[in-house]
């Protein structure tokens, strides 16, 4: 169903899904419940041209007053952790990427495949995210765009983006790009650690709970 999360065996992840009490009034939504036909043997994928279908699903979300989690999927190291939290609270997930990525079936996760391009996934997320939604990304400009509409944004190491910090982070990003343009390497980010994964799980759980309190199920 899911790959192991961090160093937790798959069985422990499944037990966590079964034993953790769900948010009152929220149940996991299947692909069909979200307005997407069930596909046997393969995850449902959405092309960038399927915006109308996604808007229909979002209209259902609006009627049920649900939040949604958007994942900037290309290279995201915490997809499984996101599915665990989303399933715990019955919150739908949109995994957005330039190419097909396997997603678990019947857990309210939909695969959105966009055109190839450096900003295609970012643009799709920014166009569809709403206030109260949660966005998982390491991309600082995308984080800024999502904060502008009132979404909560969480980095893949579990550190949230905020209105107070985003300006400094954009400035640091521009400085690093200038250094690279001058031939000075500033190095890449360190690999994600078990501590990062634990922090991500905790903070995503917190963000989802806050969103559900703000937009309770009718």
matplotlib code that plots the C-alpha trace (Angstrom):
import matplotlib.pyplot as plt

x = [0.0, 2.6, 6.4, 7.9, 7.8, 11.3, 12.4, 9.0, 8.1, 5.1, 3.1, 3.5, 2.3, -0.8, -1.4, -1.0, -3.7, -6.0, -5.5, -5.2, -8.7, -9.9, -11.1, -14.8, -17.1, -14.4, -14.0, -11.5, -12.8, -12.2, -11.4, -15.0, -16.3, -14.1, -15.6, -12.9, -13.9, -12.2, -9.5, -8.6, -5.0, -3.5, -3.7, -6.0, -3.9, -5.1, -3.6, -3.3, -6.3, -8.5, -8.9, -12.7, -12.9, -10.7, -12.9, -15.9, -14.1, -13.2, -16.8, -17.7, -15.0, -16.5, -19.9, -18.5, -16.2, -13.1, -9.5, -7.1, -3.4, -1.3, 2.0, 4.8, 5.5, 8.7, 11.5, 9.3, 10.8, 7.8, 5.0, 4.3, 4.2, 1.7, -0.6, -0.5, -1.7, -4.2, -5.7, -5.9, -8.2, -9.9, -8.4, -7.9, -4.5, -3.4, 0.0, 1.3, 4.3, 5.7, 5.5, 3.6, 4.3, 2.6, -0.1, -2.1, -5.6, -8.8, -7.2, -8.3, -5.0, -5.2, -2.3, -2.1, 0.4, 1.2, 3.2, 6.9, 8.4, 10.3, 7.2, 4.3, 3.6, 4.1, 1.6, -1.0, -0.8, -0.9, -4.0, -6.0, -5.0, -7.4, -7.3, -7.1, -5.5, -2.0, 0.8, 3.9, 6.9, 10.5, 10.1, 10.3, 8.6, 5.7, 5.5, 5.2, 2.4, 0.4, 0.9, -0.6, -3.9, -4.1, -2.8, -0.5, 2.8, 5.1, 8.7, 9.7, 11.9, 8.9, 9.8, 6.8, 6.9, 5.3, 4.6, 7.2, 10.0, 9.2, 10.9, 14.2, 14.0, 13.4, 16.3, 18.6, 17.5, 18.3, 21.7, 22.5, 21.4, 23.7, 26.6, 26.0, 25.9, 29.3, 30.6, 30.6, 29.0, 27.0, 26.3, 22.9, 20.6, 21.6, 19.7, 16.5, 16.9, 14.7, 14.4, 13.2, 10.6, 9.3, 9.1, 7.2, 4.7, 4.0, 3.7, 1.5, -0.8, -1.0, -1.7, -4.5, -6.1, -6.1, -7.6, -10.3, -11.2, -11.5, -13.5, -15.5, -17.5, -21.2]
y = [0.0, 2.5, 2.2, 2.3, 5.8, 6.7, 3.5, 2.5, -1.0, -1.0, -2.9, -0.1, 2.4, 0.4, 0.0, 3.7, 4.2, 1.8, 2.8, 6.6, 8.2, 10.2, 13.7, 13.6, 13.7, 13.1, 9.9, 9.0, 9.8, 7.4, 8.5, 7.9, 10.0, 12.8, 12.7, 10.6, 7.3, 4.3, 2.8, -0.9, -1.8, 1.7, 5.0, 7.6, 10.3, 13.8, 15.8, 19.5, 19.7, 18.0, 21.2, 21.1, 17.7, 18.9, 22.0, 19.7, 17.7, 20.9, 22.0, 18.8, 19.7, 23.1, 21.6, 19.3, 22.1, 20.0, 21.2, 19.6, 18.8, 19.7, 18.0, 19.3, 15.8, 15.9, 14.8, 15.1, 12.7, 12.7, 11.6, 8.5, 10.5, 12.8, 9.9, 8.6, 12.0, 12.6, 9.1, 9.6, 12.6, 11.7, 14.7, 14.4, 14.8, 16.1, 14.9, 17.2, 16.2, 16.4, 12.6, 9.7, 8.7, 5.7, 6.6, 4.3, 3.6, 4.3, 6.7, 9.9, 10.6, 11.8, 12.0, 15.3, 15.1, 18.5, 19.6, 19.4, 22.7, 24.1, 25.9, 23.8, 22.0, 25.2, 27.0, 24.3, 24.2, 28.0, 28.2, 25.5, 26.0, 27.8, 29.5, 26.8, 24.2, 22.7, 22.7, 20.5, 21.9, 22.8, 25.5, 28.9, 31.0, 28.5, 28.7, 32.5, 32.3, 29.8, 31.9, 34.9, 33.0, 32.0, 28.4, 26.7, 25.7, 23.1, 22.3, 18.7, 18.8, 19.8, 23.5, 25.7, 28.7, 31.8, 35.4, 36.5, 34.3, 34.1, 37.4, 36.4, 33.0, 34.5, 36.8, 33.9, 32.0, 34.9, 35.3, 31.6, 31.9, 34.9, 33.0, 30.0, 32.4, 33.7, 30.1, 29.9, 26.7, 27.0, 23.3, 21.5, 20.7, 17.8, 14.5, 14.2, 12.6, 10.6, 13.7, 15.7, 13.0, 13.0, 16.8, 16.7, 14.2, 16.2, 19.6, 18.3, 16.7, 20.0, 21.9, 19.5, 19.7, 23.5, 23.4, 21.0, 23.2, 26.2, 24.4, 21.7, 19.1, 20.2]
z = [0.0, 1.1, 1.2, 4.7, 6.2, 7.5, 9.3, 10.3, 9.0, 6.6, 9.2, 11.8, 9.2, 8.6, 12.3, 12.7, 10.1, 11.8, 15.4, 15.1, 15.7, 12.8, 12.9, 13.9, 10.9, 8.3, 6.4, 3.7, 0.2, -2.7, -6.2, -7.2, -4.3, -5.4, -8.9, -10.6, -12.1, -10.6, -12.7, -12.3, -12.2, -12.5, -10.7, -12.1, -13.9, -14.8, -17.6, -17.5, -19.8, -17.2, -15.3, -15.7, -14.0, -11.2, -10.7, -10.5, -7.7, -6.0, -6.2, -4.3, -1.8, -1.4, -0.8, 1.8, 3.1, 2.7, 2.5, 0.1, 0.3, -2.9, -3.3, -5.6, -6.6, -8.7, -6.3, -3.2, -0.5, 1.8, -0.4, 1.8, 4.9, 3.3, 2.4, 6.0, 7.4, 4.6, 5.1, 8.9, 8.5, 5.2, 3.3, -0.5, -2.0, -5.4, -6.4, -9.2, -11.4, -14.9, -15.3, -13.9, -10.3, -8.7, -6.1, -3.8, -5.1, -3.2, -0.7, -2.2, -4.0, -7.5, -9.9, -11.9, -14.8, -16.3, -19.4, -19.2, -18.2, -15.2, -13.8, -15.1, -11.8, -9.8, -12.0, -11.8, -8.0, -7.7, -10.0, -8.0, -4.4, -2.0, 1.4, 4.0, 1.8, 2.6, 0.1, 0.4, -1.5, -1.3, -4.0, -2.4, -5.2, -5.2, -1.4, -1.7, -4.3, -2.2, 1.0, -1.0, -1.3, 2.3, 2.0, 4.6, 3.1, 4.5, 3.3, 2.8, 6.0, 8.1, 8.4, 7.5, 5.2, 6.7, 5.7, 8.1, 6.7, 3.0, 2.1, 3.7, 2.0, -1.4, -0.9, 0.1, -3.0, -5.3, -3.6, -4.2, -7.8, -8.2, -6.7, -9.0, -12.0, -10.9, -10.8, -7.0, -5.7, -2.5, -2.3, -2.3, 0.5, 2.8, 2.4, 4.4, 7.8, 10.1, 12.3, 9.3, 8.5, 12.0, 12.1, 8.8, 10.0, 13.1, 11.4, 8.5, 11.1, 12.9, 9.6, 8.6, 12.0, 11.9, 8.4, 9.5, 12.5, 10.2, 7.6, 9.7, 7.9, 7.6]

ax = plt.figure().add_subplot(projection="3d")
ax.plot(x, y, z, "-o")
ax.set_aspect("equal")
plt.show()
